[in-house]
Amino acid sequence: MEEIHADFFEDPGLHEIAAKVAAGERLDFADGVRLFRSPDLLGVGRLADAVRRRKHGDRVYFVVNRHINHTNICVNGCAFCAFSKEDGDPAGYLMSLDEVVARARESWRQGISEVHIVGGLHPRLDLDYYLKMLARLREAVPGVIIQALTAVEVDYLAERHGLSLEEVLTELRAAGLDALPGGGAEVFAPRVRELICPKKTSGERWLAVHAAAHRLGLRTNATMLYGHLETLEERVDHLLRLRELQDRTGGFLTFIPLAFHRRHTRLESTVRYQTTGYDDLKTLAVARLLLDNFDHIKAYWIMIGPKLAQISLSFGVNDFDGTVVEERITHAAGADAGKALPCEELRRLIRDAGRVPVERDTLYNVLKEDFRQ
């Protein structure tokens, strides 16, 4: 790792943390809070970028994928969510299995390697619906990795059918499930969940679902929704709880911070401002520094925009997400990024940042690498 000099930092409080990072020592809770509170964004970013280079050199990953949000009908009604609707709401929808398969099939012809499926907790959808969905997708899009169902959806099905988490995941895997996305984590702190999602699966249960998946050999992602009612200390606690589970299982693929979008949510009048670029970059950089056992930190361009995601490649990020094609959840809350990025545009953004684009699949198997000329 390159030597980091004291004069790199405007904040002298970063010197001790920099020494730990240079020595490969694990950062603690107090370090995480200090990083978030430091006014020296570039200093924190330099530390995170040094760790990124140590792990990945100049390689930046992306995936050719398709998002499908099969229903927005949800029994939880979370205050932070503009996507969900009650059953019977005229704005609610539920795709038929034929529709889900048709959308996946259309993108399969265009060369996707991943289909990503998440939706609301529909009161009339049972485990059989999802088993049929997965089985039909497995037949319709051979060779494509199916990453589907958040921990919240898995827990809902387990409770509905009186099954263990392992039993539900085993059936889903047998039908075609390859990996779990990381949604539904929000912030683990019970205080925050009581305010923004009191009906949702608890933070402890979210971790239990992912632990069960890891025991069964399913790889998963991890997320954190930030920029609403949480404190910086609660962000750090969330990150360290993810790190602790990763220590035990090693099953997480990547961490994805999710910037809260307030428009059309019940928090719109309480949370008055969207996250700033400063906060977005700081959160990505701190995640890279605290999550020392996560190989990959992803910038979700849907939420922070392609241009800021490009800048984040100098703040510890090594994954640009993917083509996405159709995203509804964040756009319902006012996201102004597009719903899709073509492969060549992803490559251009990565190359212009001085990095090497690497097309991957969900499990980070390399499919194509653009070598420097």
N, C-alpha and C positions, 0 to 999 in steps of 0.2 A: 504494500500500500504506500502511496506517495507520502512524503513527509508533509505535515501540516504545520505551518509556522504560526506563531502567536499573532503576527501582524496580518494574518488573514481575517481576523475577527474584529469587528467594532465593539462587540460585547465581551468584556473580559471574563464574564461568567461562563463562556463556552470553552475556556482553556482546559479546564479539568475534564469536561466531557470529550473534548478533542483528543486528549491523552488516552482516555479509555478506548475511544474508537480506533486510534492508531495502534493500540496494543491488542485489539480484538477482544476487549473486555465487554461483558454484558452491562447495559445501562439499566438503572433501576427506576422506581416510580418518581423519585425526586428529580432525576435527570430528565425524565419525560416532561414533567411539569416545567422545569427550567427551559427546555427547548421550546415548548409551546409559548412560554411567556417572553422569551428573548425577542428583542426588537430587531435582531440581526438576521434577517431573512436570508441574505446571501451567505452568511457564515454557516447557518444551519444547512442551507442547500449544498454548500461546498462539502460539508461532512457527509451528507447523504449521498452525494454524487461520488465521493471517494469510495464508499462502500459499494455502490452500484458497479463502479469500474472494477473493483476487486472481484466481484461475483461474475460479471457478465462482459467485461470489456466494453466494446461499443455496440454490442448486439441489442436490438430492440425487437420484441416479438409482436406479432399481430395474428389474428385468426380470421378466416373467411367463414362467417357464420350468419345465421338467420334467427332473429328473435321472433317468437310467436307468443302472444299473450291471449290465451284461449278464452278467458272470461274476465269481466270486471265486476262480477257480482260476488260480494264478500260479506260474511257474517260479522267480521271484526269491526268494520267502520272506524279505522284508526284516524285520529285527528290530523295526522301529518299527510294523509293520502288523498289526492284529488282524483285518483283513478277509480276507486271502488264505488259501487252502487249497491243499494239494497235490492233484494229479489223483488221483482215487480216494478222497479223503476223503469220508465220508458227509455232511459239512456243506458240501461243495462244490456249486456249482450252475452251470448254463449255460442261459441263456434261448434258446429257439428264436427264429428271426427273426420268426415269427408273434407271439410274446410281445412282443418289442421293439416291433414295429409297432403292436400293439394298445394298449400303454401310451402310446405317442406319440399315437396317434389319439384315445384317450380324452381326453388333455389338450388336443389340438388343438381339440376340440369346445368346450372351456372357455376358449379364447382365448389359448393360449400363443404367444409369438413366438420361443421358443428351445427346442430339445431338446439336452440336455447328456449325452453318453455317454462314460463311461470305465469300464474294467474291468481285470482281471488279464491277465497274459501267458499265455493258455491254450495249452498245447503242441499242441493239435489244431486251432486256428483259424488259417487262413492268410489271405492277402490277399483271396482270392476271397470269403470270408465277409463281410469288411468292405465290399467293393465291392457285394455283394448287399444288405447291410444299408442302406447309404447310398442305393442306387438305390430300394429299396422305401420307405424313409422319405421320400425326395424326392417320390415319387408319392403317398404316404399323407397327408402333412402339407404340402400346397403353401403356400408363403409363409412357412414357419417356417425360421429359420436353424438349421442343424445344426452345433453345436460339439461335436466328438468327437475322441477318441484323443489321449492325452498324447504328448509327445515320446518317452517310453519305449516306448509301443506302436508308434509310427511307426518307431523305430530297430530294434525287434525284428522288424518285418515286413521292413525293408530287409535285415537280416542273414539272416533266414530264407530269403529269395528271391534273395539275391545281387544286389540292386538298389541304386542310389544313393538317397539321401534324396529328391532331386528327382524321381526316377522314381516312387517310392512316393506322394509327395504329389501329383504330377500325376494319377496314376490315381485316388486318393481324391477329389481335387477334381472330376475329370470325372464321378465317380459321384454327387456331391452334397455333399461336404464344403465348409463355408463358413468355418470358423475352428477353431483349435486352443485347447483349454483350457491352463492353465498347470501342471498337475500333474506330479509326477515330479522337480521341481527339487531338492526337499529343501534341503540346504545344499551348495554346490558344493565346499567344501574336501575334498580327497581323504582327509585324516585322518578326518573325520567319516563319509564314505561307506563307508570300510573298516569302520567300527564298526556302522553302522546299515543299510547296503544294499550289501554288497560285490559282489553280482551285477548290480546295476542299472546302467543307462547312466551313464556318467561325466558330471560337470558340463560338461566341454568338449563332449561329444557332445550333451547337452541343448541347449546354446547353438547348436550347429551345426544341429540340427533346426529350431529357431525361425528361425535366419538363413535357412535354405533356404526355409522357409514364407514368410518376408517377401519374399524375392526373387521368389517366384511370385505375390505379391499376396495371400497369406492373412494375415489379422490373427490375433494370438495374445494370450494372457494370460501373466502371469508370477507365480510363487509363491515362497515360502520357508517351509519347515517349521522352526519354532523352538521352543525350550523343551525340548530333549533333551540331547544331549552336545556341542553346539556352544559355542564361546566368543563373546563379544560382538564380538571382532575378526573372527571368521569370518562373523558376520552382516553386518558392514559390508562385508567383501570380497565377499560374495554380492550385496549391493545394488549395489555399484559395478560389478560385472561385468555386471549387468543394464543399468545405466545406459550402460555402454560400448557394448553391443550396440544399445541404443535410439538412441544417437548415430549409429551406422552405418546402421541400417535404418529406424528410425521405425515399426516394425511392431507394437509392443506396444500393446494397448488399455488394460490396467489391471494393477495389481500387487495381489496378494492374500496377505497374511501368513497362514499357517496355524498355529494353536496346536496343539502336539503333545498328543495324548491317549494316556495310558500304559496304561490298563486292558486286560488280556487280550493285551498285547504281550510280547515277550521282553525288553523294556527296563523292564518294570514294577518289577522289584526294584532296578534301577540308577537310574532316574529316579524319585525318590520322590514328587515333587509335580507337580501340574498347574500350568500357568502361572497367575500371579496377574493380576487385573485391571490392576494397575500395569504389569506387563510387557507385557500385551496392548496397552494404550493407548500405552505408550512406543514399542513396535515400530511401530505404525501411524503415530505422529507422526514418528518418525525416518525412516520410509520416505518420507513426504510431503516431508521436508526434503532428503533425499539424492537422491531420484529426481525431480530437477527437470524432466526431459524426459518424464515420465509424466503424462498428463493426469488419470488417475483412480487413486484408492486405494480399495480395497474392503474393507469389514468383512464377513467371512464369518460371519454370525450363527449358522450351524450349529455353529461351533467355539467362539465366545466368548459365545453367547447373545444374544437380541434386546435385552435391557436394556443390556448393555455396548456392543453395536453402536450403540445409540441414543446413548449418551454419547460414543462415538468420533466422532460427527459434529461435536464441538467439539475434536477432536484431529487434524484434517487430512483426515478421511475424507469422501468425497463420493459413495460408492456403497454401497448396503445389500444388494447381491446381489439375491435374488429369491424367488419363491414356492417353488422347489425341488421340492416335492411328495413326493419319495421319495429319501432319502439313506441309504446303507448303510455307506459306508466309515468315516466318523467315528463313527457310532453303534455299530459293532462294537467300537470302542475306548472306549466308555463315555460318549459325548456325551449330555448330558441335555437339550439343546435339542430342540424338536419337529422333526419331519421336514418340516414345511410351514408357511408363513405365508400367509394369504389376502391378496389385494391390498389390501383395505381396512385390514387390520391394519398392513401395511407403510406405507401412507399415514399412518395415525394415529401410528405411531411417529416418522415423519419430521416430521409437522406439530407434534407435541408438543415436538419438539426445536427448534422455531422455524425449520424449513427448509421449502423448497418441494418437494413430491414431483414427480418427473419420471419417467414410465414410458418406458423406452427399449427398443430391441432390442439384440442382441449387439454390434452395431457402433456403438452410442451414437447411433443415429438416434432423435430424439424422437418418441414415439408419442402421448403425452398429458402435458400439464403442468398441475398444479393451481396456479392463480394465487391469490395472497393476496386475501382478501375486503376 
